[in-house]
Amino acid sequence: MTTAWFSLRRRLLGLLLGGVAVAWLVTMVFSYVDAHHEVDKLFDAQLAQAAQTLLALAGHDESDDIEDLGDAGHKYQRRLRFQLWRGDGKLLMRSKNAPETALTATDGFSETRDRKDRWRHYSQWNDDRSLQVQVSENHHIRDELIGHIAWRLLLPALFGLPLIGLWVWLATRQGLASLDGIAGQIASRAPQQLQPLTPASAPEEIRTMIEALNGLFQRVETALEAERRFTADAAHELRTPLAALQAQVQVALRARDSGERDRSLAQLQSGLTRASHLVDQMLQLARLDPESGLPDPQPVDLAMLAEAVCADLGPLILDKDLDFALDAATGCTVTGQAEWLRVLIRNLVDNAIRYTPLGGKVRVRVSRATGRCRLCVSDSGPGIPPADRDAVLRRFHRLNRGEQPTGSGLGLAIVARIAELHGAELDLAAVENAQGLQVTVTWPAAARG
């Protein structure tokens, strides 16, 4: 999946300026509509007041002649006109720009349109309907006034938006400068520098990202430390068997007869077997180290898996003439990785066989109780002292067992790791009323298939 990169500065600038521009535009439209409404009310009031004044004056001085007023002197005055009519339809007075026909046939407020302009009229009679006044106003007066108001609103936006844009750009640049500093700290680090990021200052909004990054550094440091420790331990553990193999080769080369040579070659073969087992165990443990969870978990029948493992180890059981018993109950199914669970069971049974003396007892039992599946492997070997039971789960830790066979010190560490990955509990205890070790692995009820 390709990452869609974008500029945070440009996006913030666009969003902020866009929001300001839209808010300003909405404010302008609202102010324009409201101003238009208020101007209409104001001019309508003036029309009504002018008509009532003319009507009051005309009521005191009626004449049969039409009085024609002079030319208007003010530009707004030229866009106002009026007429005074008598009740019998005679025109008594009119303004210079008013026609000799009635301006409107409607009482009160009305509007008409001629060839060029739209007019707003107001017509009113006196109480005895003997006189009628009609006053008209060119609507262009109102539109021109509203246009002036709109320009007064628009001009600050035309000059203010660029200034606001410049300020927002400077503010976002300054506000995001700490991100550049953090990026520079990360870019300048050497691969082995995994200490937490501690910027002198950083926005609160990226705290979670820095904490997540520091958590990742910590996990990488832990993983690298484990790798370094594993490499050092592996080198130490491989040095001894390799040195022993080299010594056996030297002995075989200097053998004085075929009997001595055969004994040296037999010891060499045994050493190679142990070294091969050690390498195999280390490779298995290395595969389990990455914290990547279970690969392809599937339902696994523990009983069938335990039977298959015990059958593979049958020759070892016969060689030591062990009293061996497998009790595998059906229906014990867990969710996990079958090959890893096979390794877990094999290591436990192999350890029990390895450390049980000739003719001893080994028991393998798969059971289910209270919805939980349980694997139990017990033997009649020397057991493990309670003080050492946690230590044997660590890598390359071996107990001093005198003449007992020694392993790689990885078997139980591998078992512990596989159990952890499967969410299972691992318990080491003494065999009840007897000598030996009992290892129990218990899966939670939720892990059953």
C-alpha positions as CSV (number, residue, x, y, z in Angstrom):
1,M,0.0,0.0,0.0
2,T,1.4,3.4,-1.1
3,T,1.5,6.1,1.6
4,A,-0.3,9.3,0.6
5,W,2.0,12.0,1.8
6,F,0.8,15.6,2.3
7,S,2.1,18.9,3.7
8,L,0.7,19.5,7.2
9,R,1.6,23.2,6.9
10,R,-0.3,23.6,3.6
11,R,-3.2,21.6,4.8
12,L,-3.5,23.7,8.0
13,L,-3.1,26.9,6.0
14,G,-5.8,25.8,3.5
15,L,-8.2,24.7,6.3
16,L,-7.7,27.8,8.4
17,L,-7.9,30.3,5.5
18,G,-10.8,28.4,3.9
19,G,-12.7,28.5,7.2
20,V,-12.0,32.2,7.8
21,A,-13.0,33.0,4.2
22,V,-16.2,31.0,4.4
23,A,-17.1,32.5,7.8
24,W,-16.4,36.0,6.4
25,L,-18.5,35.3,3.3
26,V,-21.4,34.0,5.4
27,T,-21.1,37.0,7.7
28,M,-21.1,39.3,4.7
29,V,-24.1,37.7,3.1
30,F,-26.0,37.9,6.4
31,S,-24.9,41.5,7.0
32,Y,-25.9,42.4,3.4
33,V,-29.4,40.8,3.8
34,D,-29.9,42.4,7.2
35,A,-28.7,45.8,6.0
36,H,-31.0,45.6,3.0
37,H,-33.9,44.8,5.2
38,E,-33.1,47.6,7.6
39,V,-32.6,50.1,4.7
40,D,-35.9,49.1,3.2
41,K,-37.6,49.7,6.5
42,L,-35.9,53.1,6.9
43,F,-36.8,54.3,3.4
44,D,-40.3,53.0,3.7
45,A,-40.7,54.9,6.9
46,Q,-39.4,58.0,5.2
47,L,-41.8,57.6,2.3
48,A,-44.7,57.2,4.7
49,Q,-43.5,60.2,6.7
50,A,-43.1,62.4,3.6
51,A,-46.6,61.4,2.3
52,Q,-48.2,62.2,5.7
53,T,-46.4,65.6,5.8
54,L,-47.4,66.5,2.3
55,L,-51.0,65.5,3.1
56,A,-51.1,67.5,6.2
57,L,-49.8,70.6,4.4
58,A,-52.0,70.2,1.4
59,G,-55.1,70.0,3.6
60,H,-54.6,73.6,4.6
61,D,-54.1,75.0,1.2
62,E,-56.1,73.5,-1.6
63,S,-55.9,75.1,-5.1
64,D,-57.4,74.2,-8.5
65,D,-54.1,74.8,-10.3
66,I,-51.3,72.3,-10.6
67,E,-48.3,73.5,-8.8
68,D,-45.1,72.4,-10.6
69,L,-42.1,72.5,-8.3
70,G,-38.6,73.4,-9.5
71,D,-35.7,71.2,-10.5
72,A,-34.2,69.0,-7.8
73,G,-30.8,70.0,-6.6
74,H,-29.5,66.8,-4.8
75,K,-28.9,63.5,-6.6
76,Y,-31.1,61.6,-4.2
77,Q,-33.8,64.3,-4.6
78,R,-33.9,63.6,-8.4
79,R,-34.8,60.0,-7.6
80,L,-37.8,61.0,-5.4
81,R,-41.1,62.1,-6.8
82,F,-44.6,62.8,-5.5
83,Q,-48.1,63.8,-6.6
84,L,-51.1,65.3,-4.8
85,W,-54.5,64.4,-6.1
86,R,-57.9,65.7,-5.2
87,G,-60.7,63.3,-4.5
88,D,-62.3,64.0,-7.9
89,G,-59.1,62.9,-9.7
90,K,-57.6,66.3,-10.3
91,L,-53.8,66.5,-10.0
92,L,-53.1,69.4,-7.6
93,M,-49.3,69.2,-7.2
94,R,-46.4,67.1,-8.5
95,S,-42.6,67.1,-8.5
96,K,-40.7,68.0,-11.6
97,N,-39.8,64.4,-12.4
98,A,-43.3,63.0,-11.7
99,P,-45.7,62.2,-14.6
100,E,-49.2,63.6,-14.8
101,T,-50.7,60.2,-14.5
102,A,-51.1,58.5,-11.1
103,L,-47.9,56.9,-9.9
104,T,-49.7,53.9,-8.5
105,A,-53.3,52.6,-8.2
106,T,-52.7,50.8,-4.9
107,D,-53.1,52.3,-1.5
108,G,-50.2,51.8,0.9
109,F,-46.9,50.4,-0.3
110,S,-46.4,49.0,-3.8
111,E,-43.8,48.6,-6.5
112,T,-43.8,49.1,-10.3
113,R,-41.2,49.0,-13.0
114,D,-40.9,51.3,-16.0
115,R,-38.5,50.9,-18.9
116,K,-35.4,51.6,-16.9
117,D,-36.0,51.6,-13.2
118,R,-38.0,50.0,-10.4
119,W,-40.0,52.3,-8.1
120,R,-41.3,52.0,-4.6
121,H,-44.6,53.8,-4.0
122,Y,-46.6,54.9,-1.0
123,S,-50.1,56.2,-1.4
124,Q,-52.4,57.6,1.4
125,W,-55.7,59.4,1.6
126,N,-56.8,62.0,4.2
127,D,-59.6,61.2,6.6
128,D,-62.4,62.3,4.4
129,R,-60.7,61.0,1.2
130,S,-60.7,64.4,-0.4
131,L,-56.9,64.4,-0.9
132,Q,-54.5,61.7,-1.9
133,V,-50.7,61.8,-1.7
134,Q,-48.5,59.5,-3.7
135,V,-44.8,59.4,-3.1
136,S,-42.3,57.3,-5.1
137,E,-38.7,56.5,-4.7
138,N,-36.3,55.0,-7.3
139,H,-35.2,51.6,-5.9
140,H,-31.7,52.4,-7.3
141,I,-31.2,54.7,-4.2
142,R,-31.6,51.7,-1.9
143,D,-29.4,49.4,-4.1
144,E,-26.7,52.0,-4.3
145,L,-26.7,52.4,-0.5
146,I,-26.6,48.7,0.0
147,G,-23.8,48.4,-2.5
148,H,-21.8,50.9,-0.5
149,I,-22.4,48.9,2.7
150,A,-21.4,45.7,0.9
151,W,-18.1,47.3,-0.3
152,R,-17.4,48.5,3.2
153,L,-17.8,44.9,4.3
154,L,-15.8,43.5,1.4
155,L,-12.8,45.8,1.4
156,P,-11.5,44.6,4.9
157,A,-11.8,41.0,3.6
158,L,-9.8,41.8,0.5
159,F,-7.0,43.3,2.5
160,G,-7.4,41.3,5.6
161,L,-7.4,37.8,4.2
162,P,-3.9,38.0,2.7
163,L,-2.7,39.4,6.1
164,I,-4.4,36.6,7.9
165,G,-2.9,34.1,5.5
166,L,0.6,35.4,6.1
167,W,0.0,35.3,9.9
168,V,-1.4,31.8,9.7
169,W,1.6,30.6,7.6
170,L,4.1,32.2,10.0
171,A,2.2,30.7,13.0
172,T,2.0,27.2,11.6
173,R,5.6,27.4,10.6
174,Q,6.7,28.4,14.1
175,G,4.3,26.0,15.7
176,L,5.5,23.0,13.7
177,A,9.2,23.9,14.0
178,S,9.5,21.5,16.9
179,L,8.5,18.6,14.6
180,D,11.5,19.4,12.4
181,G,13.7,19.3,15.4
182,I,12.4,15.9,16.5
183,A,12.8,14.6,13.0
184,G,16.4,15.9,13.0
185,Q,17.1,14.1,16.3
186,I,15.9,10.8,14.9
187,A,17.8,11.3,11.5
188,S,21.1,12.1,13.3
189,R,21.0,9.0,15.5
190,A,23.3,6.0,15.0
191,P,21.6,2.6,14.6
192,Q,22.7,1.6,18.1
193,Q,21.3,4.7,19.8
194,L,17.9,3.5,21.0
195,Q,17.5,5.7,24.1
196,P,14.1,7.4,24.5
197,L,13.5,10.7,22.6
198,T,13.4,13.6,25.1
199,P,12.9,16.8,23.1
200,A,13.3,20.1,24.9
201,S,9.8,21.1,23.8
202,A,7.1,19.4,21.8
203,P,3.4,19.9,21.1
204,E,1.0,18.1,23.4
205,E,-0.7,16.6,20.4
206,I,2.3,14.4,19.4
207,R,3.0,13.1,23.0
208,T,1.3,9.8,22.2
209,M,3.3,9.4,19.0
210,I,6.6,10.1,20.9
211,E,5.6,7.7,23.7
212,A,4.8,5.0,21.1
213,L,8.1,5.7,19.3
214,N,10.0,5.4,22.6
215,G,8.1,2.2,23.3
216,L,9.3,0.9,20.0
217,F,12.9,1.9,20.8
218,Q,12.6,0.0,24.1
219,R,11.3,-3.1,22.4
220,V,14.0,-3.0,19.7
221,E,16.6,-2.5,22.4
222,T,15.2,-5.5,24.3
223,A,15.2,-7.6,21.2
224,L,18.8,-6.6,20.3
225,E,19.9,-7.3,23.8
226,A,18.3,-10.7,23.7
227,E,20.1,-11.3,20.3
228,R,23.4,-10.2,21.7
229,R,22.9,-12.4,24.8
230,F,21.8,-15.3,22.7
231,T,24.8,-15.0,20.4
232,A,27.2,-14.8,23.3
233,D,25.7,-17.7,25.0
234,A,25.6,-19.8,21.8
235,A,29.3,-19.0,21.1
236,H,30.2,-20.0,24.6
237,E,28.1,-23.2,24.5
238,L,29.4,-24.3,21.0
239,R,33.0,-23.7,22.0
240,T,33.1,-26.6,24.4
241,P,31.6,-29.4,22.1
242,L,33.7,-28.2,19.2
243,A,36.9,-28.3,21.3
244,A,35.9,-31.8,22.5
245,L,35.3,-32.9,18.9
246,Q,38.7,-31.5,17.9
247,A,40.3,-33.4,20.7
248,Q,38.6,-36.7,19.7
249,V,39.8,-36.2,16.1
250,Q,43.4,-35.8,17.4
251,V,43.0,-38.9,19.5
252,A,41.7,-40.9,16.6
253,L,44.6,-39.7,14.4
254,R,47.1,-40.8,17.0
255,A,45.5,-44.1,17.8
256,R,48.0,-47.0,18.0
257,D,45.5,-49.7,17.0
258,S,42.1,-50.2,15.5
259,G,40.4,-50.7,18.9
260,E,41.6,-47.4,20.2
261,R,40.6,-45.7,16.9
262,D,37.1,-47.2,17.1
263,R,36.6,-46.0,20.6
264,S,37.7,-42.5,19.6
265,L,35.4,-42.5,16.6
266,A,32.5,-43.7,18.8
267,Q,33.1,-40.8,21.2
268,L,33.4,-38.5,18.2
269,Q,30.1,-39.6,16.9
270,S,28.5,-39.1,20.3
271,G,30.0,-35.6,20.4
272,L,28.6,-34.8,17.0
273,T,25.2,-36.0,18.0
274,R,25.2,-33.7,21.1
275,A,26.5,-30.8,19.0
276,S,23.8,-31.4,16.4
277,H,21.2,-31.5,19.1
278,L,22.5,-28.2,20.6
279,V,22.4,-26.5,17.2
280,D,18.9,-27.8,16.5
281,Q,17.7,-26.5,19.9
282,M,19.3,-23.1,19.3
283,L,17.7,-22.8,15.9
284,Q,14.3,-23.6,17.4
285,L,14.8,-21.1,20.2
286,A,15.8,-18.4,17.6
287,R,12.6,-19.0,15.7
288,L,10.6,-18.4,18.8
289,D,12.3,-15.2,19.9
290,P,10.6,-12.6,17.6
291,E,7.4,-11.4,19.3
292,S,5.3,-11.8,16.3
293,G,2.6,-14.1,17.8
294,L,1.5,-17.5,16.5
295,P,1.9,-18.1,12.8
296,D,-1.2,-19.6,11.3
297,P,-3.0,-20.9,14.5
298,Q,-5.2,-23.9,13.9
299,P,-7.1,-26.3,16.1
300,V,-4.7,-29.0,17.4
301,D,-5.7,-32.3,19.0
302,L,-3.3,-32.7,21.9
303,A,-4.0,-36.4,22.4
304,M,-3.2,-37.3,18.8
305,L,-0.1,-35.1,18.9
306,A,1.2,-36.6,22.2
307,E,0.7,-40.2,20.8
308,A,2.7,-39.3,17.6
309,V,5.5,-37.8,19.7
310,C,5.7,-40.8,22.1
311,A,5.7,-43.2,19.1
312,D,8.7,-41.3,17.6
313,L,10.6,-41.6,21.0
314,G,9.7,-45.3,21.3
315,P,13.3,-46.6,20.6
316,L,14.7,-44.4,23.4
317,I,12.1,-45.7,25.8
318,L,12.9,-49.3,24.9
319,D,16.7,-48.7,25.2
320,K,16.3,-47.6,28.8
321,D,13.7,-50.3,29.6
322,L,11.4,-47.7,31.1
323,D,8.0,-48.2,32.7
324,F,6.2,-45.9,30.3
325,A,2.5,-45.0,30.1
326,L,0.5,-42.6,28.0
327,D,-3.0,-41.6,29.0
328,A,-4.5,-39.4,26.3
329,A,-8.1,-38.3,26.7
330,T,-10.0,-37.5,23.6
331,G,-11.5,-34.0,23.0
332,C,-8.5,-32.0,24.2
333,T,-8.2,-29.5,21.3
334,V,-6.4,-26.2,21.6
335,T,-5.7,-23.4,19.1
336,G,-2.1,-23.1,18.2
337,Q,0.8,-23.9,15.9
338,A,1.0,-27.7,15.6
339,E,4.7,-27.9,14.9
340,W,5.6,-25.8,17.9
341,L,3.3,-27.8,20.1
342,R,5.0,-30.9,18.8
343,V,8.4,-29.4,19.9
344,L,7.0,-28.6,23.3
345,I,5.7,-32.2,23.9
346,R,8.9,-33.7,22.5
347,N,11.2,-31.7,24.7
348,L,9.2,-32.6,27.8
349,V,9.1,-36.3,27.0
350,D,12.7,-36.4,25.9
351,N,13.9,-34.7,29.1
352,A,11.9,-37.2,31.2
353,I,13.4,-40.1,29.3
354,R,16.9,-38.6,29.4
355,Y,17.0,-38.0,33.2
356,T,15.1,-41.1,34.3
357,P,17.4,-44.0,35.3
358,L,17.2,-47.4,33.7
359,G,14.0,-49.2,34.5
360,G,12.4,-45.9,35.9
361,K,8.9,-44.6,35.3
362,V,7.7,-42.0,32.8
363,R,4.0,-40.9,32.6
364,V,2.4,-38.7,29.9
365,R,-1.2,-37.7,30.5
366,V,-3.5,-35.4,28.4
367,S,-6.7,-34.5,30.2
368,R,-9.4,-31.9,30.4
369,A,-11.0,-30.4,33.5
370,T,-13.3,-27.4,34.0
371,G,-13.0,-26.6,30.3
372,R,-9.2,-26.4,30.4
373,C,-6.8,-28.8,28.5
374,R,-3.8,-30.0,30.4
375,L,-0.6,-31.9,29.5
376,C,1.3,-33.5,32.3
377,V,4.7,-35.3,32.0
378,S,6.2,-36.9,35.1
379,D,9.3,-39.0,35.7
380,S,11.2,-40.8,38.4
381,G,14.4,-39.0,37.9
382,P,16.4,-36.8,40.3
383,G,13.9,-34.0,40.0
384,I,14.6,-30.2,40.3
385,P,15.0,-28.5,43.7
386,P,12.3,-25.8,44.2
387,A,15.0,-23.1,44.3
388,D,16.2,-24.0,40.8
389,R,12.8,-24.3,39.0
390,D,12.7,-20.7,37.8
391,A,16.4,-20.8,36.8
392,V,16.0,-23.9,34.6
393,L,13.6,-22.0,32.4
394,R,16.4,-19.6,31.3
395,R,18.6,-20.3,28.4
396,F,21.7,-22.5,28.7
397,H,21.1,-23.1,32.4
398,R,22.0,-26.6,33.5
399,L,22.0,-28.2,36.8
400,N,25.0,-30.1,38.2
401,R,23.8,-33.7,38.1
402,G,27.0,-35.5,38.6
403,E,27.1,-38.5,36.3
404,Q,23.7,-37.8,34.9
405,P,23.6,-37.0,31.2
406,T,23.7,-33.3,30.4
407,G,21.7,-31.5,27.8
408,S,22.0,-28.2,26.0
409,G,20.2,-26.2,28.7
410,L,17.6,-25.1,26.2
411,G,14.9,-27.7,26.3
412,L,12.8,-26.1,29.1
413,A,13.5,-22.6,27.9
414,I,12.0,-23.6,24.5
415,V,9.0,-25.2,26.3
416,A,8.5,-22.0,28.4
417,R,8.6,-19.8,25.3
418,I,6.1,-22.0,23.3
419,A,3.7,-22.1,26.3
420,E,3.9,-18.3,26.6
421,L,3.1,-17.8,22.9
422,H,0.1,-20.1,23.3
423,G,-1.2,-18.3,26.5
424,A,-0.6,-21.5,28.5
425,E,0.6,-21.9,32.1
426,L,3.8,-23.9,32.8
427,D,4.3,-25.4,36.2
428,L,7.2,-27.5,37.6
429,A,6.6,-29.6,40.7
430,A,7.8,-32.7,42.5
431,V,6.0,-35.9,41.8
432,E,3.5,-36.6,44.6
433,N,4.8,-39.1,47.2
434,A,7.8,-40.0,45.0
435,Q,11.1,-38.8,43.6
436,G,11.1,-37.1,40.2
437,L,9.8,-34.1,38.3
438,Q,6.3,-33.3,37.1
439,V,5.8,-30.7,34.4
440,T,2.3,-29.5,33.7
441,V,1.2,-27.2,30.8
442,T,-2.4,-25.9,31.1
443,W,-4.2,-24.0,28.4
444,P,-7.0,-21.5,29.2
445,A,-10.6,-22.4,28.4
446,A,-10.7,-19.7,25.8
447,A,-7.9,-21.3,23.8
448,R,-9.9,-24.5,23.1
449,G,-11.0,-25.0,19.5
